[in-house]
Amino acid sequence: MTSRRKRDLRNRILSANGHMRAIAEMINTDVPCAEILRQLQAVRGAMRAIRRTLWRTYLFDSHCGLHARNRKFRMQTFKRLWQVIAADRNRSRATRGGNNGDG
């Protein structure tokens, strides 16, 4: 992963962390729910951007993704990729099935 991409991810994570701290403080000080929900949307957007950047790195970076030169490493990466996708898919199904109203 390039240093620029690492820096970008770190900044995005710090931003999401700042939003989470703000949400905790908002809850403690009885801020209206609408404002808290707005902050949660900001966290969700930050997490989406982090996930997107990591997926792009995983898929296209020559050091840690499917474009690695070593065939065995590429196949291991491909298997791990499918495991991540399957776990995410199962988690999404469980969340939708539970109808817990968060997403």
C-alpha positions in Angstrom: 0.0 0.0 0.0 1.4 3.4 -0.9 2.2 5.9 1.7 -0.3 8.3 0.2 -3.1 5.7 0.4 -2.1 4.9 4.0 -2.3 8.6 4.9 -5.7 8.9 3.2 -7.0 5.9 5.1 -5.6 7.1 8.4 -7.2 10.5 7.9 -10.6 9.0 7.1 -10.4 6.8 10.2 -9.5 9.7 12.4 -12.4 11.6 10.9 -14.9 8.8 11.6 -13.4 8.5 15.1 -14.0 12.2 15.6 -17.6 11.8 14.5 -18.1 8.9 16.9 -16.8 10.9 19.8 -19.1 13.8 18.9 -22.0 11.3 18.8 -21.1 10.0 22.3 -21.0 13.6 23.6 -24.3 14.5 21.9 -26.0 11.5 23.6 -24.6 12.6 27.0 -25.8 16.1 26.5 -29.3 15.2 25.3 -28.9 16.6 21.8 -32.0 16.0 19.6 -32.1 12.7 17.8 -32.2 14.3 14.4 -28.8 15.8 14.9 -27.4 12.5 16.2 -28.7 10.8 13.2 -27.0 13.4 10.9 -23.7 12.6 12.6 -24.3 8.9 12.1 -24.8 9.5 8.4 -21.4 11.2 8.4 -19.8 8.2 10.1 -21.5 5.9 7.6 -20.1 7.9 4.7 -16.6 7.9 6.2 -16.8 4.1 6.7 -18.0 3.6 3.2 -15.1 5.6 1.9 -12.6 3.6 4.0 -14.1 0.3 2.8 -14.0 1.4 -0.8 -10.4 2.4 -0.5 -9.4 -0.8 1.1 -11.3 -2.9 -1.5 -9.5 -1.0 -4.3 -6.2 -1.6 -2.6 -6.9 -5.3 -2.1 -8.0 -5.8 -5.7 -5.6 -3.7 -7.6 -2.4 -3.1 -5.5 0.5 -5.2 -6.8 1.7 -6.0 -3.3 -1.4 -7.2 -1.6 -4.0 -7.9 -4.2 -5.0 -10.0 -7.1 -2.3 -8.4 -9.3 0.6 -9.8 -7.3 3.3 -11.4 -9.4 3.4 -14.6 -7.4 0.6 -17.0 -8.6 0.3 -18.8 -5.3 -0.1 -15.5 -3.5 -2.7 -14.4 -6.0 -4.7 -17.6 -5.4 -4.5 -17.2 -1.7 -5.6 -13.6 -2.1 -8.6 -14.7 -4.2 -9.6 -17.3 -1.6 -9.5 -14.7 1.2 -11.4 -12.3 -1.0 -14.3 -14.8 -1.4 -14.2 -15.5 2.4 -14.6 -11.8 3.1 -17.4 -11.4 0.5 -19.2 -14.4 1.9 -19.0 -13.2 5.5 -20.1 -9.7 4.5 -23.0 -11.2 2.5 -24.1 -13.3 5.5 -23.9 -10.4 7.8 -26.0 -8.3 5.5 -28.6 -11.0 5.2 -28.8 -11.3 9.0 -29.2 -7.6 9.4 -32.0 -7.3 6.9 -33.7 -10.4 8.3 -33.6 -9.0 11.8 -35.3 -5.7 10.7 -33.6 -3.8 13.4 -34.1 -0.5 11.7 -30.5 0.6 11.4 -29.8 0.2 7.9 
